[in-house]
Amino acid sequence: LKKEGLLRELIRQINDLRKKAGLTPSDTVEIFLAVIAPSPSIPLPQGEGRVREMVKEFQKQLRKSALAQAVKIVDKPQETEWSQELELDNHEKLWIGLRRV
């Protein structure tokens, strides 16, 4: 249930970024995610593993809901057309990047 809640929050944040970028539903993107700071109670490798696990488990749903061709976990923020940092409810800090395909 926690993973599904984080997924919904992540999808909402990605769609907010799409809106700020002026993207339309016909614009397909690649999504890049990087864990900047894990939850204070979980060290980085495990915190990053939770994000990877969630993305792997819900890859299809995430791509469909965010109108994305691909979702990639990266080690650190990269050059993308649009990006933002966010803090999830569990206090993990993520970087999201979008690149139009």
N, C-alpha and C positions, 0 to 999 in steps of 0.2 A: 504494500500500500504506500509506503514511504517513497519507493522508487517511482510509482505512478504519479504521486504528487509532485516530485521533482521534475518528472517528464513534462507534466502540464505546465509547470512554471517555466521550464526551459523553452517549450514551444511558444508560450506567450511572449517571452523575452525576445525570441528570434523573430516572431511576427511583428513585434513592436519595432525592431531594428529594420525589418523589411519596409515597414510603413515610413519610418524616418528617412530611409534611403530613397523613397519614392518608387519602390518596386511595385509592379502590378502582379495579379495572379498568373499572368502568362509568362512572367520572368522566372526562369529556373536558375537556381543558385547552387553553389557548393557551400557547405557550412563547415567551418573550422572551429574546434573547441580546444581550449587549453586551461588546465587547472592552474590558477595563479597562487591561490592559498587554500589549503584544505580546511576542513572544519577544524576548529581549535582542538577538539577532542580526538582528532584522527590525524596521524602523521601523513605527509605528502604521498608516499607511494601507495598507501592504502586508500587515501582520499581520492587520488587520481584513479585508482582501480575501481572505485565505486562509480565514477562518472563513465569510465570505459565500459563497465559491466552494464550500466543503464542504457548507454548508447547501443551496445551490441544487442541487448535483449529487445529493445524497442526501436531498432534501426528503421524498419519498414514504416512504422507509425510516425516516427519523427520526420522521415523524409516526406511522407504524404502530407502531414499536417503543416509542415514548413515549406512545402513546395520546393523541395531540394532534390537535386540529382544525387548528391553524395553528402555524407556526414563523416568528417575526419577528425580524429583526436590528434593534436600536435603537442610537441613538448613545450613550446613557447609561442607567444603571439607572433604572427607573420604579417607580411604585406598583403592586405586585402583591400577591396574597394570600400568596404564599410566594416566597422568594428566597434565594439563597446565592451566594457567590463561590467560585471554584475555580481551581486551577492545573492545566493540562493537562501531559502528559508533556513537551511541547515548551516548557514554562515560560510559555506564554501564560496570562494571567489573564482569566477570563471571569466575567461576572455572568449568572446564570440566574434568570428570574422565571417563575412559573406563575400563571395565572388560570383559575379554573374557568369553563367555558362553560355 
